[in-house]
Amino acid sequence: MAHASREALNAANYAAIRAQMQTLTGDQGRPLGIRPNVLVVPPQLEEAAFHLLNTETQDGGGSNPWKGTAEIVVTPYTGG
């Protein structure tokens, strides 16, 4: 399963899309059990992706809850 977005790559949008993917259900209403673990980005978003998923602290302080939650794949083939 995948989710494409043209929204800014930031913590709030990442959290919203992860939550949306994890609550998807099948035809009979059963949860699909999706656990997002890959973030595919174009080269232009590589720095933002690494900042979001690899830094220990958030901008402004506090621990980063998204650190290590997904593998980053950088590719020019993102459909856009």
N, C-alpha and C positions, 0 to 999 in steps of 0.2 A: 504494500500500500504506500501511496505517496500523497503529498499535499503540496501544491504549488502556490506561491504567494508573491505578489508584487509589492507587498507592504515593506516598510523599513525592517532591516534585520536588527532587532533590538530585543531586550529581555522580555518586555511585555508581549510583543507579537510572537516570540518564540514560545512563551508559556501558553498563550492562547491556542496556538496551533497544536502544540503537544497535547493539551487537554482535549481539544476537539478530536484529534486522531484516536486518543485512548478511550473515548466514549462512543465510537462508532459501533453500530449494531448491524447484524445480518438481517436477512429477510424475516426471520421468525422473532426478531427482537433480542436475540442473544448477543451479548458483547463479543466483538471480534478479537479482543485481547491484544490489540496492537500496542507494541512498546517501541516508539520511535527511537532509533539508535544511529541514524545516519543523517547528516545535514549536507545536502548537495548545493553548492554555490558556484556562481561564475567567478572568474578571477577578480572582478571588481569588488566582490564582497568577501574575499579571502581574509583580509585584515579584520573586518568586523566579526566574521565567524570565529577566528582564533581568539579574538578579544572576548567574545561572549562565552565560549566554551572552554577556554584554557586559563583564564586569569583566576587567581585565588579570591580577589575581592571585587565587588561591584564598584562602579563609578560612584563616588560619594561615600564610600566605606561600606562595611558589612561584608559578610562572606557571600560568595557567588554560588547560589543554589544550582546553577546550570553547568558548573564546571564538570567536565567529563561525562556529560549525559549523552553525547553523540560523537561519532567519528565524523570528521570533516572531509568531504570529497570536493575538490576544486576541479571544475571542468568547464570548458567553453560551450559544451553541449547541454545547455539548460533550457532549451526551447524558447529562448527569447530574443 
